[in-house]
Amino acid sequence: MQPSGRGYDHGITTFSPDGRLFQVEYARESVKRGTTTAGLKYRDGVILVVDKRISSRLIIPESIEKVYKIDDHIGFATSGLVADARQLVDRARVQCQINRITYSDKIPVDALAKRICDFKQSFTQYGGSRPFGTALLIAGVDENGLHLYETDPSGAYQSYHAGAIGRGRNTVVDYFENNWKPNMTLNAGIKMGLEALRESIEAKLNKEAVEIAIIDESGYRVLSRADTIAQIDKLKPAYDDE
């Protein structure tokens, strides 16, 4: 008798007898091994907080990208295989430009989320390919309000007030469920995002490895290193050295 799953995990188009696609589940495991990424809505926009997890002091932190500007009103945060994420980021940017050229208007956030997830789903349906080993947090602001979508390697997506992907997802989500509330100020939202990130890594935050992006009516922006460090310093005494 073959071991459980043997033969059903070689092809993406083959369901196991219990209705599972093993390649999709393997892709999800790739996401779980990625760095923790959190997103939450506040009163005027959406905040993305990421931990770059610098593994060597020889790495230049600025060379690691975990948050991306997609359009003036949309940002992505990723967890999982970085190269796979880059392909989705490039495709999303093209979709934004196509919409702007075709309709002379910026793309709605929900429309972009659906197009990207439709593309991801197509890689679970045809032979000779594999699912993308990355998950995305899609954050944006448009005429319909504030948006935060969490996507899955299968192509599924859901809208959240606050969510997370990556290794520490469960811890961050538990923290948000207990503490998130609507109409928070920007500073309160950043503080909550950093606290949730701290809970997930169970260690002192590396000030050089944390990145914060904000999307509001003014557009997409990333906090400077000095501003990020200042926000982390506000969390004392929790981060004082022993």
C-alpha positions in Angstrom: 0.0 0.0 0.0 1.3 3.4 -0.9 1.9 6.0 1.8 -0.9 8.5 2.4 -0.8 11.2 -0.3 1.7 9.4 -2.5 0.7 9.8 -6.1 -1.7 12.6 -5.4 0.9 15.3 -4.7 2.7 15.1 -8.0 0.1 16.7 -10.2 -1.7 19.9 -9.3 -4.9 18.8 -11.2 -5.3 15.6 -9.2 -7.6 15.5 -6.2 -6.8 13.0 -3.4 -9.7 10.7 -2.3 -10.5 13.1 0.5 -10.8 16.1 -1.8 -7.4 17.7 -1.2 -5.0 19.3 -3.6 -1.6 18.6 -2.0 0.3 21.1 -4.1 -1.9 23.9 -2.8 -1.3 22.7 0.7 2.4 22.6 0.2 2.3 26.2 -1.1 0.5 27.2 2.1 3.3 25.6 4.1 5.7 27.8 2.2 3.7 30.8 3.3 3.8 29.6 6.9 7.6 29.6 6.8 7.7 33.2 5.6 8.1 36.3 7.8 5.1 37.6 9.7 3.2 40.4 8.0 0.3 42.2 9.5 -2.3 44.7 8.3 -5.1 46.7 9.9 -7.5 49.4 9.2 -7.5 52.7 11.1 -9.7 55.7 10.9 -8.4 57.2 7.7 -6.6 54.3 6.0 -4.8 51.0 6.2 -1.5 50.1 7.8 0.9 47.3 6.8 3.6 46.2 9.2 6.2 43.7 8.2 9.2 41.9 9.8 12.0 41.4 7.2 13.8 38.8 9.4 17.4 39.7 8.6 19.4 36.4 9.0 22.9 37.9 8.7 24.5 41.1 9.7 26.1 41.2 6.2 22.6 41.7 4.6 21.7 45.2 3.7 18.1 45.6 5.1 17.1 48.0 2.4 17.7 45.3 -0.2 14.8 43.2 1.1 11.4 44.1 -0.1 8.3 42.9 1.7 5.9 45.8 1.0 5.3 47.2 -2.5 3.6 50.2 -4.0 1.2 48.9 -6.7 -0.6 52.2 -7.5 -1.0 55.5 -5.8 -3.9 54.0 -3.7 -2.8 50.4 -3.3 -0.1 48.5 -1.5 0.9 44.8 -1.2 2.6 43.1 1.7 3.9 39.5 1.1 5.0 36.4 2.9 6.4 33.2 1.4 8.6 32.9 -1.7 9.9 36.3 -2.6 10.4 35.5 -6.3 6.8 34.4 -6.6 5.6 37.5 -4.9 7.5 39.7 -7.4 5.7 38.1 -10.3 2.3 38.9 -8.7 3.4 42.4 -7.9 4.5 43.0 -11.5 1.2 41.7 -12.8 -0.8 43.8 -10.4 1.0 46.9 -11.5 0.3 46.1 -15.1 -3.4 45.6 -14.3 -3.5 49.0 -12.6 -2.0 50.7 -15.7 -4.4 48.8 -18.1 -7.4 50.1 -16.0 -6.0 53.6 -16.0 -5.4 53.7 -19.7 -8.7 52.0 -20.6 -11.1 53.9 -18.2 -9.0 57.0 -17.3 -9.5 56.0 -13.7 -7.7 54.1 -10.9 -8.7 50.5 -10.4 -11.0 49.6 -7.5 -9.2 47.7 -4.9 -11.7 44.8 -4.9 -11.4 44.5 -8.7 -7.6 44.2 -8.5 -7.8 41.6 -5.7 -10.2 39.5 -7.8 -8.0 39.7 -10.9 -4.9 38.7 -9.0 -6.7 35.8 -7.2 -8.2 34.6 -10.5 -4.7 34.5 -11.9 -3.4 32.6 -8.8 -6.3 30.1 -9.1 -5.5 29.3 -12.7 -2.2 27.8 -11.5 -4.2 25.3 -9.5 -6.2 24.1 -12.4 -3.9 23.2 -15.2 -1.1 20.7 -15.5 2.6 21.7 -16.0 2.5 24.4 -13.4 2.5 24.9 -9.6 0.7 27.3 -7.3 2.4 30.5 -6.2 4.1 29.9 -2.9 3.2 33.3 -1.5 0.3 35.0 0.2 -0.6 38.7 -0.1 -2.1 41.4 2.0 -3.8 43.8 -0.4 -4.4 47.2 1.2 -6.0 50.2 -0.5 -8.3 53.2 -0.3 -10.8 54.1 -3.1 -14.2 55.7 -3.4 -15.8 52.7 -1.8 -13.8 53.0 1.4 -11.0 51.2 3.1 -9.9 47.8 2.0 -7.7 45.0 3.4 -7.7 41.6 1.6 -5.9 38.5 2.6 -5.1 36.1 -0.3 -4.3 32.5 -0.3 -2.1 30.4 -2.8 -5.3 28.7 -3.9 -6.7 32.0 -5.2 -9.2 32.5 -2.3 -9.4 35.9 -0.7 -11.3 37.5 2.1 -11.8 41.1 3.3 -10.7 41.9 6.9 -10.6 44.8 9.3 -7.2 43.4 10.5 -5.3 40.3 9.4 -2.0 38.7 9.0 0.0 36.2 6.9 3.2 34.2 7.5 4.8 32.3 10.4 3.1 34.2 13.2 -0.4 34.6 11.7 -2.3 32.9 14.4 -0.7 34.9 17.2 -1.3 38.2 15.4 -4.9 37.4 14.5 -5.6 36.5 18.1 -4.1 39.8 19.3 -6.2 41.7 16.8 -9.3 39.9 17.8 -8.8 40.9 21.4 -7.6 44.5 20.8 -8.6 45.9 17.4 -11.4 48.5 17.4 -12.7 50.8 14.6 -11.8 54.5 14.2 -8.4 54.2 15.7 -5.9 57.0 15.1 -2.9 56.5 12.9 -0.5 56.3 15.9 -2.8 53.9 17.8 -3.0 51.7 14.7 0.8 51.6 14.3 1.3 50.9 17.9 -1.2 48.0 17.8 0.5 46.6 14.6 3.9 46.7 16.3 2.6 45.1 19.5 1.0 42.3 17.5 4.3 41.7 15.6 6.2 41.5 18.9 3.7 38.9 20.2 4.3 36.8 17.1 8.1 36.8 17.2 8.4 36.6 21.0 11.5 38.8 20.9 12.7 42.3 20.8 11.9 44.0 17.5 14.8 44.5 15.2 14.6 48.2 14.4 16.4 47.7 11.1 14.1 44.9 10.0 10.6 46.4 10.6 8.9 48.3 7.8 5.6 50.2 8.0 3.6 51.3 5.0 0.5 53.5 5.2 -2.2 53.9 2.5 -4.8 56.7 3.0 -6.4 59.4 0.9 -3.0 61.0 0.4 -1.7 57.8 -1.3 0.8 55.2 -0.5 3.9 55.9 1.7 6.5 54.1 3.7 7.6 55.5 7.0 11.3 56.6 7.1 13.7 54.5 9.2 13.9 57.4 11.7 10.1 57.5 12.0 9.8 53.7 12.3 12.4 53.6 15.1 10.6 56.4 16.8 7.4 54.4 16.7 9.2 51.3 18.1 10.7 53.4 20.9 7.3 54.4 22.0 6.7 50.8 23.0 9.1 51.0 25.9 9.7 49.6 28.6 8.7 46.4 26.9 11.8 46.5 24.7 14.3 47.7 27.2 17.4 45.6 27.4 17.7 43.4 30.5 
